[in-house]
Amino acid sequence: MRKVSNTHKLRRKLRNNDSVYHPKNPLYKWFVLANVMLGTFMAVLDSTIVNVSLPKIMSSFGVGLSTIQWVITAYMLAMAAMLPTSGWLADKFGYKKVYFWGLFLFTLGSLLCCMSNDETTLIMSRILQGLGAGMIQPLGMAIITREFPPHQRGIALGFWSIAAAASVSFGPLIGGYLVDNFSWQLIFDVNVPIGILAMIFTVVIQREFISPNIKKFDYVGFISVIVFLPVLLYALSEGNAQTNSAGWSAPYILVCFAISAIAFAVFLTQELTSKNPLIDLRLLGNYNFGMTNIVMLVFSMGMFGSTFLLPLYLQNSMGYTALQSGAVFLPVGIIQGSIAPLSGWFSDKVSAKIPIIIGIGLMILSFYLNSQLSFLTERPFVMTSLYIRGLGMGLMFTPLNTLGLLTIPRDKMAQASGISNTIRQIGGSLGVAVLSTVLTARVNFHAQMFGGTVQSGSQIFQQVSHNMAFFIQQHAGGSLSTALKQSQSLIMSNISAQAFIQGVDDDFLIAALITTLGFIPVLMMQSKKKKPPTEKLLNETISKK
């Protein structure tokens, strides 16, 4: 009798918990979706709004590319470290409470960023922001997948993608306007009122849920992963840094790679053998989910890395202001947000693989077009590549998430979404670190190649330099010898500028090649839907108890 009584109690408890996610009011889930979209908008906004301000921050602090990339990378790494942890925190302390504290940390980090007076303080404040964003994004996605049934999940995730798309569109535009008319510090201030509003909505709208299944925290896995990622990316970013004369053979670079390899081995061993892993890597054994995350890793490396490059090219090579370089991204989010719900509906009704394949192809085409940039590139060409990119992102992102979570049990949704977001942030961090390192190496290579072809004693060089000197003397005055030195300096400056553009082109071509690898796992994925009965899931859960 006691066993039967306990079974009924467990059934009643599960049903009560389920009622939190499916209340009688049919509008509740849509209010929750709107609240999650607001938090997602803020978190993604801070990833995109910073890109257009990097040249200003570099000149303000007097730092180079290898240092300034950490303003982006530190945010992504902190987010990646917190993403898998947020699921455990939510299960133990409650989804509403942890989501609220994520919003609080992000808002506080934004306030500290705008008060930073040096690059170290800014990077540390960005880490605090990343910790908050690492709670916001995975829990928001998990909340949506809990609230909406499978037949509505694709549309819900499509609308959730609108928040990210709006950030992609308006983030660079807002950032460019603030940088040009005020200061770069204000790009972080815009998060403060949005964060306060999101915290109020969370308290008023969202209902609390605490999982009945709370596991022990995996300290070994947590420590090993927070050692592995930052040390690896530090070694990658410092390999070609100007302050590192020894290059990749520098002792501290080799030590960093060794520490990273050991930490990674410890992490894999712990996660695959522990009963309560920080990141349940065994979920990657789910065929669709594993393949989806491979695509997400490849996609993020190319996407985040290329988004890091384009504002640098537009401002440093084409003379765009921060506002002008931010405005080019406006159509990307609009197109993505318009296409995402339609793509989600198509994936629910017909097939998820078709829009994913088309989206990857469009992304590759966009990166390839960007690899043809030059001094003579006109704005319509740049905008065409971004139109294609927005269409590709809108087509692939929602079906990819829907297909990956298709066969994941509901009680594993938080863990699964944490893994997906972690892999996306890891891919983005790797993309920024790798492409910035490659950019430095390729710029140096092209500068040497172009410089070697300029023979100071050749007739063509002498003719060009004398013609430029004559022009300078006629319009600026001064002696002929001074004008001649200025003309030669202009020639070498042009060579450096051409080398930078060629390095950017090489990086975009590498991004296109990386994205091409995404076709392989997509073609291997399964798109047939399986809908297990709710009662069967309930009985399976009870039997495990």
Backbone hydrogen bonds, N-H to C=O, Kabsch-Sander energy under -0.5 kcal/mol:
donor,donor_aa,acceptor,acceptor_aa,energy
5,S,1,M,-2.7
6,N,2,R,-2.6
7,T,3,K,-2.0
8,H,4,V,-2.3
9,K,5,S,-2.4
10,L,6,N,-2.5
11,R,7,T,-2.5
12,R,8,H,-2.8
13,K,9,K,-2.6
14,L,10,L,-2.6
15,R,11,R,-2.5
16,N,12,R,-2.4
17,N,13,K,-2.5
18,D,14,L,-2.5
19,S,15,R,-1.8
20,V,16,N,-0.9
20,V,17,N,-0.7
21,Y,17,N,-0.8
21,Y,18,D,-0.5
22,H,18,D,-1.6
28,Y,25,N,-1.3
31,F,27,L,-2.0
32,V,28,Y,-2.4
33,L,29,K,-2.1
34,A,30,W,-2.1
35,N,31,F,-2.1
36,V,32,V,-2.6
37,M,33,L,-2.4
38,L,34,A,-1.6
39,G,35,N,-1.7
40,T,36,V,-2.7
41,F,37,M,-2.5
42,M,38,L,-1.7
43,A,39,G,-2.2
44,V,40,T,-2.8
45,L,41,F,-2.1
46,D,42,M,-1.4
47,S,44,V,-1.1
48,T,44,V,-1.5
49,I,45,L,-2.8
52,V,48,T,-0.6
53,S,50,V,-1.3
54,L,50,V,-0.6
54,L,51,N,-1.1
57,I,53,S,-2.5
58,M,54,L,-2.8
59,S,55,P,-2.1
60,S,56,K,-2.3
61,F,57,I,-2.4
62,G,58,M,-1.4
63,V,58,M,-1.5
67,T,64,G,-0.6
68,I,64,G,-2.4
69,Q,65,L,-1.7
70,W,67,T,-1.5
71,V,68,I,-1.7
72,I,69,Q,-1.0
73,T,69,Q,-2.9
74,A,70,W,-2.2
76,M,72,I,-2.0
77,L,73,T,-2.9
78,A,74,A,-2.4
79,M,75,Y,-2.0
80,A,76,M,-2.7
81,A,77,L,-2.4
82,M,78,A,-1.7
83,L,79,M,-2.1
86,S,82,M,-2.3
87,G,83,L,-0.7
88,W,84,P,-0.7
89,L,85,T,-2.3
90,A,86,S,-2.5
91,D,87,G,-2.1
92,K,88,W,-2.0
93,F,89,L,-2.9
94,G,90,A,-1.7
95,Y,209,F,-2.3
98,V,94,G,-2.2
99,Y,95,Y,-2.3
100,F,96,K,-2.1
101,W,97,K,-2.1
102,G,98,V,-2.0
103,L,99,Y,-1.9
104,F,100,F,-2.1
105,L,101,W,-2.6
106,F,102,G,-2.2
107,T,103,L,-2.3
108,L,104,F,-2.6
109,G,105,L,-2.7
110,S,106,F,-2.1
111,L,107,T,-1.8
112,L,108,L,-2.1
113,C,109,G,-2.0
114,C,110,S,-1.7
115,M,111,L,-0.6
115,M,112,L,-0.5
116,S,113,C,-1.5
122,L,118,D,-2.0
123,I,119,E,-2.5
124,M,120,T,-2.3
125,S,121,T,-2.3
126,R,122,L,-2.1
127,I,123,I,-1.6
128,L,124,M,-1.6
129,Q,125,S,-2.0
130,G,126,R,-2.6
131,L,127,I,-2.1
132,G,128,L,-1.7
133,A,129,Q,-2.7
134,G,130,G,-2.2
135,M,131,L,-0.6
135,M,132,G,-1.2
136,I,132,G,-1.9
137,Q,133,A,-2.2
139,L,135,M,-1.1
140,G,136,I,-2.2
141,M,137,Q,-2.0
142,A,138,P,-2.5
143,I,139,L,-2.7
144,I,140,G,-1.9
145,T,141,M,-2.3
146,R,142,A,-1.7
147,E,143,I,-2.3
148,F,144,I,-2.2
152,Q,149,P,-1.8
153,R,149,P,-0.9
154,G,150,P,-0.6
156,A,152,Q,-2.4
157,L,153,R,-2.8
158,G,154,G,-1.6
159,F,155,I,-2.2
160,W,156,A,-2.4
161,S,157,L,-1.8
162,I,158,G,-0.7
162,I,159,F,-0.8
163,A,159,F,-0.8
163,A,160,W,-0.8
164,A,160,W,-1.0
165,A,161,S,-2.8
166,A,162,I,-2.9
167,S,163,A,-1.7
168,V,164,A,-2.2
169,S,165,A,-2.0
170,F,166,A,-3.0
171,G,167,S,-2.1
173,L,169,S,-0.7
174,I,170,F,-3.1
175,G,171,G,-2.9
176,G,172,P,-2.8
177,Y,173,L,-2.2
178,L,174,I,-2.4
179,V,175,G,-2.5
180,D,176,G,-2.3
181,N,177,Y,-2.2
182,F,178,L,-2.2
186,L,183,S,-1.0
187,I,184,W,-1.4
188,F,185,Q,-1.5
189,D,185,Q,-0.8
190,V,186,L,-1.2
191,N,188,F,-1.1
192,V,189,D,-1.3
194,I,190,V,-0.9
195,G,191,N,-2.9
196,I,192,V,-2.3
197,L,193,P,-2.2
198,A,194,I,-2.5
199,M,195,G,-2.1
200,I,196,I,-2.1
201,F,197,L,-2.2
202,T,198,A,-2.1
203,V,199,M,-2.0
204,V,200,I,-2.2
205,I,201,F,-3.1
206,Q,201,F,-0.7
206,Q,202,T,-0.6
214,I,212,P,-0.7
215,K,213,N,-0.5
219,Y,217,F,-1.3
222,F,218,D,-2.0
223,I,219,Y,-2.7
224,S,220,V,-2.3
225,V,221,G,-1.9
226,I,222,F,-1.9
227,V,223,I,-1.1
228,F,224,S,-2.5
229,L,225,V,-1.9
231,V,227,V,-1.5
232,L,228,F,-2.0
233,L,229,L,-2.5
234,Y,230,P,-2.3
235,A,231,V,-2.1
236,L,232,L,-2.2
237,S,233,L,-2.4
238,E,234,Y,-1.9
239,G,235,A,-0.9
241,A,238,E,-0.7
244,N,241,A,-1.3
245,S,243,T,-0.8
247,G,244,N,-0.7
249,S,246,A,-1.1
250,A,247,G,-1.6
253,I,250,A,-0.5
254,L,250,A,-2.1
255,V,251,P,-2.5
256,C,252,Y,-2.0
257,F,253,I,-2.2
258,A,254,L,-2.1
259,I,255,V,-2.7
260,S,256,C,-2.5
261,A,257,F,-2.3
262,I,258,A,-2.3
263,A,259,I,-2.7
264,F,260,S,-2.3
265,A,261,A,-2.1
266,V,262,I,-2.4
267,F,263,A,-2.4
268,L,264,F,-2.5
269,T,265,A,-2.3
270,Q,266,V,-2.6
271,E,267,F,-2.7
272,L,268,L,-2.0
273,T,269,T,-1.1
274,S,270,Q,-2.3
280,D,278,L,-0.5
281,L,279,I,-2.1
283,L,280,D,-2.2
284,L,281,L,-1.4
285,G,282,R,-1.6
286,N,283,L,-1.8
290,G,286,N,-3.1
291,M,287,Y,-2.3
292,T,288,N,-2.6
293,N,289,F,-1.8
294,I,290,G,-1.4
295,V,291,M,-2.1
296,M,292,T,-2.4
297,L,293,N,-2.2
298,V,294,I,-2.2
299,F,295,V,-3.0
300,S,296,M,-2.5
301,M,297,L,-1.9
302,G,298,V,-1.7
303,M,299,F,-2.7
304,F,300,S,-2.2
305,G,300,S,-0.6
305,G,301,M,-1.1
306,S,302,G,-2.0
307,T,303,M,-2.2
308,F,304,F,-1.5
309,L,305,G,-1.0
310,L,306,S,-2.0
312,L,308,F,-0.5
313,Y,309,L,-2.0
314,L,310,L,-2.6
315,Q,311,P,-2.4
316,N,312,L,-2.4
317,S,313,Y,-2.1
318,M,313,Y,-1.3
320,Y,314,L,-2.7
323,L,176,G,-0.6
325,S,321,T,-2.6
326,G,322,A,-1.9
327,A,323,L,-2.1
328,V,324,Q,-0.9
329,F,326,G,-1.2
330,L,327,A,-1.3
332,V,329,F,-0.6
333,G,329,F,-1.2
334,I,330,L,-1.4
335,I,331,P,-2.7
336,Q,332,V,-2.5
337,G,333,G,-3.2
338,S,334,I,-1.9
339,I,335,I,-2.1
340,A,336,Q,-2.4
342,L,338,S,-0.6
343,S,339,I,-2.9
344,G,340,A,-2.6
345,W,341,P,-2.5
346,F,342,L,-2.5
347,S,343,S,-2.3
348,D,344,G,-1.8
349,K,345,W,-2.2
350,V,346,F,-3.1
351,S,346,F,-0.8
356,I,352,A,-1.2
357,I,353,K,-2.6
358,I,354,I,-2.3
359,G,355,P,-2.5
360,I,356,I,-2.5
361,G,357,I,-2.1
362,L,358,I,-2.1
363,M,359,G,-2.2
364,I,360,I,-2.3
365,L,361,G,-2.1
366,S,362,L,-2.2
367,F,363,M,-2.4
368,Y,364,I,-2.4
369,L,365,L,-2.3
370,N,366,S,-1.8
371,S,367,F,-1.0
371,S,368,Y,-0.6
372,Q,369,L,-1.6
373,L,370,N,-1.2
377,T,374,S,-1.0
381,F,378,E,-0.7
382,V,378,E,-1.5
383,M,379,R,-2.8
384,T,380,P,-2.2
385,S,381,F,-1.7
386,L,382,V,-1.5
387,Y,383,M,-2.5
388,I,384,T,-2.2
389,R,385,S,-1.6
390,G,386,L,-2.6
391,L,387,Y,-2.1
392,G,388,I,-2.3
393,M,389,R,-2.6
394,G,390,G,-2.2
395,L,391,L,-1.8
396,M,392,G,-1.9
397,F,393,M,-2.0
400,L,396,M,-1.8
401,N,397,F,-1.9
402,T,398,T,-2.5
403,L,399,P,-2.8
404,G,400,L,-1.9
405,L,401,N,-1.9
406,L,403,L,-0.7
408,I,405,L,-0.9
412,K,409,P,-1.6
413,M,410,R,-1.6
416,A,412,K,-2.8
417,S,413,M,-3.1
418,G,414,A,-2.0
419,I,415,Q,-2.1
420,S,416,A,-2.5
421,N,417,S,-2.4
422,T,418,G,-2.2
423,I,419,I,-2.7
424,R,420,S,-2.0
425,Q,421,N,-2.3
426,I,422,T,-2.7
427,G,423,I,-2.7
428,G,424,R,-2.3
429,S,425,Q,-2.7
430,L,426,I,-2.8
431,G,427,G,-2.6
432,V,428,G,-2.5
433,A,429,S,-2.5
434,V,430,L,-3.3
435,L,431,G,-2.5
436,S,432,V,-2.0
437,T,433,A,-1.9
438,V,434,V,-2.9
439,L,435,L,-2.3
440,T,436,S,-2.0
441,A,437,T,-2.1
442,R,438,V,-3.0
443,V,439,L,-2.5
444,N,440,T,-2.0
445,F,441,A,-2.1
446,H,442,R,-2.8
447,A,443,V,-2.4
448,Q,444,N,-2.0
449,M,445,F,-2.3
450,F,446,H,-3.2
451,G,447,A,-2.3
452,G,448,Q,-2.0
453,T,449,M,-1.0
454,V,450,F,-0.7
454,V,451,G,-0.6
455,Q,453,T,-0.9
456,S,454,V,-0.7
458,S,455,Q,-1.9
462,Q,458,S,-2.1
463,Q,459,Q,-2.4
464,V,460,I,-2.7
465,S,461,F,-2.7
466,H,462,Q,-2.3
467,N,463,Q,-2.2
468,M,464,V,-2.4
469,A,465,S,-2.2
470,F,466,H,-2.4
471,F,467,N,-2.0
472,I,468,M,-2.7
473,Q,469,A,-2.7
474,Q,470,F,-2.1
475,H,471,F,-1.8
476,A,472,I,-3.1
477,G,472,I,-0.7
477,G,473,Q,-1.1
483,A,479,S,-2.1
484,L,480,L,-2.2
485,K,481,S,-1.9
486,Q,482,T,-2.1
487,S,483,A,-2.2
488,Q,484,L,-2.1
489,S,485,K,-2.1
490,L,486,Q,-2.1
491,I,487,S,-1.8
492,M,488,Q,-2.1
493,S,489,S,-2.3
494,N,490,L,-2.3
495,I,491,I,-1.9
496,S,492,M,-2.1
497,A,493,S,-2.2
498,Q,494,N,-2.5
499,A,495,I,-2.3
500,F,496,S,-2.0
501,I,497,A,-2.1
502,Q,498,Q,-2.4
503,G,499,A,-2.1
504,V,500,F,-2.3
505,D,501,I,-2.4
506,D,502,Q,-2.1
507,D,503,G,-1.9
508,F,504,V,-2.3
509,L,505,D,-2.1
510,I,506,D,-2.0
511,A,507,D,-2.3
512,A,508,F,-2.1
513,L,509,L,-2.1
514,I,510,I,-2.6
515,T,511,A,-2.2
516,T,512,A,-1.6
517,L,513,L,-0.8
517,L,514,I,-1.0
518,G,515,T,-1.8
519,F,516,T,-1.6
520,I,517,L,-0.9
522,V,518,G,-1.3
523,L,519,F,-2.1
524,M,520,I,-0.9
525,M,521,P,-0.6
525,M,522,V,-1.2
537,L,533,P,-1.7
538,L,534,T,-2.2
539,N,535,E,-2.5
540,E,536,K,-2.3
541,T,537,L,-2.2
542,I,538,L,-2.3
543,S,539,N,-2.6
544,K,540,E,-1.6
545,K,541,T,-1.2
